[in-house]
């Protein structure tokens, strides 16, 4: 099944920390894939880089760094067949419990986790383990906390219904495996996260032929502004950002586009909240706005 949003991401910088100490997969062979793999190798236990060719498209410097990194394994001539996941129940504390086909909780083998991972889970769920240092004792403590939550939820569901809706835990799908194919052979990679770094396709097709674009589809803006090739049309966010493509930079460029738009309106005699007798956007008799690009 699809696990998009439950372990499949296109931004290692944004989501990589969610998979600290766990195995992740990166798909791609360009500079973005190399950068993602190197970023993830700082915190993940291992990184498998899946590339459909036998040579990287990335720069030599980045490719050499990836190939020499002891935590990164490369699978050449390999394609992703499917992202596979499982359903989990998110308990009120934030702990996730895997579910079987019938929706019943499956007991996880917590002994496979490292002490660091056990403590991280308990910290996230506010489970008290002060004074406990032995791994087996940590496992028992976390298991008891999970059992207590499940029992509480079951009790609420079997009660008179008052407040039962507040205790219904969230259910979602999370990535557990990435199925890949090398030639005729298929392999299943156990992974907590997968990062797709095969390039970005900006959503600018609806203005193709109307606004100047770079060959890769990103809109051309005048240096230092959000102005496009058409007067009165401004571009912000990922449609014009070929480098960063982050929410915070998109928000910043959106603010810049708003300021540029306001300045353009003022320069052309349009304003909101104008005094009586002045041209105002809300007055159809005095203002005619010619939109040069349909749909923008």
C-alpha positions as CSV (number, residue, x, y, z in Angstrom):
1,X,0.0,0.0,0.0
2,X,1.0,3.6,-0.3
3,X,2.8,5.1,2.6
4,X,3.1,8.7,1.3
5,X,3.1,11.0,4.2
6,X,3.8,8.1,6.6
7,X,7.5,7.7,5.9
8,X,7.9,8.8,2.2
9,X,9.3,12.3,1.8
10,X,10.9,14.6,-0.7
11,X,12.8,16.6,1.8
12,X,15.6,15.1,3.8
13,X,16.4,18.4,5.5
14,X,12.8,18.7,6.7
15,X,12.1,15.2,7.8
16,X,15.4,13.4,8.2
17,X,15.5,13.9,12.0
18,X,12.3,11.8,12.3
19,X,14.3,8.7,11.4
20,X,17.3,9.2,13.7
21,X,19.0,5.9,14.4
22,X,17.0,4.0,11.7
23,X,17.6,2.7,8.2
24,X,16.4,4.9,5.4
25,X,16.4,4.7,1.6
26,X,17.2,7.5,-0.9
27,X,16.0,7.3,-4.5
28,X,18.0,9.2,-7.2
29,X,21.4,9.8,-8.7
30,X,21.8,13.6,-9.0
31,X,23.2,16.2,-6.7
32,X,20.0,16.3,-4.7
33,X,20.1,12.6,-4.0
34,X,23.8,12.9,-3.0
35,X,23.1,15.8,-0.6
36,X,20.1,14.0,0.9
37,X,22.1,10.8,1.5
38,X,24.9,12.7,3.2
39,X,22.5,14.7,5.4
40,X,20.7,11.5,6.4
41,X,23.9,9.7,7.1
42,X,24.6,12.1,10.0
43,X,21.6,10.8,12.0
44,X,20.3,7.6,10.5
45,X,21.9,4.2,11.3
46,X,22.3,3.4,7.6
47,X,21.4,4.8,4.2
48,X,20.7,2.8,1.0
49,X,20.9,4.8,-2.2
50,X,18.9,3.4,-5.0
51,X,19.8,4.5,-8.6
52,X,18.4,3.2,-11.8
53,X,21.7,3.6,-13.7
54,X,25.3,2.4,-13.3
55,X,26.7,5.9,-12.9
56,X,25.6,9.0,-11.0
57,X,24.6,12.2,-12.7
58,X,25.8,14.2,-9.7
59,X,29.0,16.2,-9.5
60,X,32.2,14.2,-9.0
61,X,32.8,15.8,-5.6
62,X,29.4,14.8,-4.2
63,X,29.5,11.4,-5.8
64,X,33.0,10.6,-4.3
65,X,31.8,11.7,-0.8
66,X,28.8,9.3,-1.0
67,X,30.8,6.4,-2.4
68,X,33.4,6.7,0.4
69,X,30.9,7.1,3.2
70,X,30.8,4.0,5.4
71,X,27.1,4.4,6.3
72,X,25.9,4.7,2.7
73,X,25.3,1.7,0.5
74,X,24.6,2.1,-3.3
75,X,22.3,-0.2,-5.3
76,X,23.1,0.3,-9.0
77,X,20.8,-0.4,-11.9
78,X,17.9,-0.7,-9.4
79,X,14.4,0.7,-9.5
80,X,11.7,1.1,-6.9
81,X,8.8,-1.3,-7.4
82,X,6.7,-0.2,-4.4
83,X,6.6,1.5,-1.1
84,X,5.0,-0.8,1.4
85,X,3.7,-0.1,4.8
86,X,1.6,-1.2,7.7
87,X,-1.2,0.3,9.7
88,X,-0.4,1.6,13.2
89,X,-2.4,3.1,16.0
90,X,-1.2,6.3,17.6
91,X,-1.8,6.2,21.3
92,X,-2.6,9.4,23.2
93,X,1.0,9.6,24.4
94,X,2.3,9.5,20.9
95,X,3.5,5.9,21.0
96,X,2.6,3.9,17.8
97,X,1.5,0.3,17.9
98,X,1.4,-1.8,14.8
99,X,-1.9,-3.4,13.9
100,X,-2.6,-6.7,12.2
101,X,-5.1,-7.4,9.4
102,X,-7.9,-7.4,11.9
103,X,-6.9,-4.1,13.4
104,X,-5.7,-5.8,16.6
105,X,-2.4,-4.5,18.2
106,X,0.7,-6.5,17.4
107,X,3.3,-6.7,20.2
108,X,6.6,-5.2,19.0
109,X,9.9,-6.9,19.9
110,X,11.2,-3.9,21.9
111,X,14.4,-5.9,22.8
112,X,15.7,-5.2,19.3
113,X,15.8,-1.5,20.0
114,X,19.0,0.1,21.4
115,X,19.0,1.8,24.8
116,X,19.1,5.2,23.0
117,X,16.1,4.3,21.0
118,X,14.1,3.1,24.0
119,X,14.9,6.3,25.9
120,X,13.9,8.4,22.9
121,X,10.5,6.7,22.7
122,X,9.9,7.1,26.4
123,X,10.9,10.7,26.4
124,X,8.6,11.4,23.5
125,X,5.7,9.7,25.4
126,X,6.6,11.2,28.8
127,X,7.2,7.8,30.3
128,X,9.2,8.1,33.5
129,X,12.3,5.9,33.6
130,X,14.4,7.8,36.1
131,X,16.9,5.6,37.8
132,X,16.5,2.7,35.2
133,X,19.7,1.9,33.4
134,X,19.4,-1.7,32.5
135,X,18.1,-2.4,28.9
136,X,15.7,-5.2,30.0
137,X,14.2,-3.0,32.7
138,X,13.7,-0.2,30.1
139,X,12.0,-2.6,27.8
140,X,9.7,-3.8,30.6
141,X,8.9,-0.2,31.6
142,X,8.0,0.8,28.0
143,X,6.0,-2.4,27.4
144,X,4.0,-1.7,30.6
145,X,3.2,1.9,29.6
146,X,1.9,0.7,26.2
147,X,-0.2,-2.1,27.8
148,X,-1.7,0.4,30.3
149,X,-2.7,2.8,27.5
150,X,-4.2,0.0,25.4
151,X,-6.2,-1.2,28.5
152,X,-7.4,2.3,29.1
153,X,-8.6,2.7,25.5
154,X,-10.3,-0.7,25.6
155,X,-12.0,0.2,28.9
156,X,-13.3,3.5,27.5
157,X,-14.6,1.8,24.3
158,X,-16.5,-0.7,26.4
159,X,-18.0,1.9,28.8
160,X,-21.2,4.0,28.5
161,X,-19.8,6.1,25.7
162,X,-19.2,9.3,27.7
163,X,-16.0,10.8,26.4
164,X,-15.2,7.7,24.3
165,X,-14.7,9.7,21.2
166,X,-11.9,11.6,22.9
167,X,-10.0,8.4,23.6
168,X,-10.3,6.9,20.0
169,X,-6.7,6.8,18.9
170,X,-5.6,7.9,15.4
171,X,-4.8,5.2,12.9
172,X,-2.5,5.7,9.9
173,X,-0.2,3.9,7.5
174,X,3.6,4.1,7.9
175,X,6.4,2.9,5.7
176,X,8.1,-0.4,6.7
177,X,9.5,-1.7,3.4
178,X,10.8,-0.6,0.0
179,X,10.5,-3.2,-2.7
180,X,13.2,-2.7,-5.4
181,X,14.1,-4.5,-8.6
182,X,17.6,-5.1,-10.0
183,X,17.3,-6.7,-13.4
184,X,14.9,-9.6,-12.8
185,X,15.6,-9.9,-9.1
186,X,13.4,-8.2,-6.5
187,X,14.7,-7.3,-3.1
188,X,12.8,-6.0,0.0
189,X,14.6,-3.3,2.0
190,X,13.4,-2.9,5.6
191,X,13.3,0.9,6.1
192,X,11.6,3.4,8.3
193,X,11.8,6.2,5.8
194,X,12.3,6.8,2.0
195,X,13.4,10.0,0.4
196,X,12.6,10.5,-3.3
197,X,15.2,12.8,-4.9
198,X,14.6,12.4,-8.6
199,X,14.1,16.1,-9.3
200,X,11.3,18.6,-9.0
201,X,8.7,19.6,-11.6
202,X,7.4,23.1,-10.8
203,X,3.7,23.6,-11.4
204,X,4.0,26.2,-14.0
205,X,2.6,24.5,-17.1
206,X,-0.5,26.7,-17.0
207,X,1.6,29.8,-17.9
208,X,3.9,28.2,-20.4
209,X,4.3,30.4,-23.4
210,X,3.0,33.4,-21.4
211,X,5.8,34.0,-18.9
212,X,9.5,33.5,-19.4
213,X,10.8,30.3,-17.9
214,X,14.1,28.5,-17.4
215,X,14.5,25.2,-19.4
216,X,13.5,23.2,-16.3
217,X,10.2,25.1,-15.9
218,X,11.0,27.5,-13.1
219,X,9.8,31.1,-13.7
220,X,12.3,33.8,-14.5
221,X,12.2,36.8,-12.1
222,X,14.0,40.0,-12.3
223,X,17.1,40.0,-10.0
224,X,16.2,41.1,-6.4
225,X,12.4,41.1,-7.0
226,X,9.5,38.8,-7.6
227,X,8.6,40.5,-10.9
228,X,8.2,38.2,-13.9
229,X,8.5,39.0,-17.6
230,X,4.9,40.3,-17.7
231,X,4.2,43.6,-16.0
232,X,1.9,43.1,-13.0
233,X,2.5,39.4,-12.6
234,X,4.7,38.2,-9.7
235,X,6.1,34.8,-8.8
236,X,6.7,33.4,-5.3
237,X,7.6,30.1,-3.8
238,X,8.7,26.9,-5.5
239,X,7.6,28.0,-9.0
240,X,10.5,30.4,-9.0
241,X,12.9,28.9,-6.4
242,X,15.3,26.4,-8.1
243,X,17.7,26.2,-5.1
244,X,16.1,26.1,-1.6
245,X,12.4,24.9,-2.0
246,X,11.7,25.2,1.7
247,X,8.5,26.3,3.4
248,X,10.2,29.1,5.2
249,X,11.8,30.5,2.0
250,X,8.5,30.2,0.2
251,X,6.8,32.2,2.9
252,X,9.5,34.8,2.7
253,X,9.2,35.1,-1.1
254,X,5.4,35.3,-0.7
255,X,5.8,38.3,1.6
256,X,8.1,39.9,-0.9
257,X,5.6,39.2,-3.8
258,X,2.9,40.9,-1.7
259,X,5.1,43.9,-1.2
260,X,6.0,44.1,-4.9
261,X,2.3,43.8,-5.8
262,X,1.3,46.5,-3.4
263,X,4.0,48.8,-4.8
264,X,2.9,48.0,-8.4
265,X,-0.7,48.9,-7.6
266,X,0.3,52.1,-6.0
267,X,2.5,53.0,-9.0
268,X,-0.5,52.5,-11.3
269,X,-2.9,54.5,-9.2
270,X,-4.8,51.6,-7.7
271,X,-5.3,51.5,-4.0
272,X,-7.5,50.0,-1.2
273,X,-9.0,52.3,1.4
274,X,-8.6,55.3,-0.8
275,X,-10.3,58.6,0.3
276,X,-13.5,59.6,-1.5
277,X,-13.0,60.6,-5.1
278,X,-9.7,58.6,-5.5
279,X,-9.4,55.5,-7.6
280,X,-10.1,52.4,-5.6
281,X,-10.0,48.7,-6.5
282,X,-13.5,48.3,-5.2
283,X,-14.9,50.9,-7.6
284,X,-15.6,49.3,-11.0
285,X,-16.4,52.7,-12.6
286,X,-13.0,54.2,-12.0
287,X,-10.7,51.2,-12.1
288,X,-10.1,48.7,-14.9
289,X,-7.5,46.1,-14.3
290,X,-6.1,44.3,-17.3
291,X,-4.8,40.9,-16.3
292,X,-2.4,39.9,-19.0
293,X,-2.1,36.3,-18.1
294,X,-5.2,34.1,-17.8
295,X,-5.5,32.2,-14.5
296,X,-2.7,34.1,-12.7
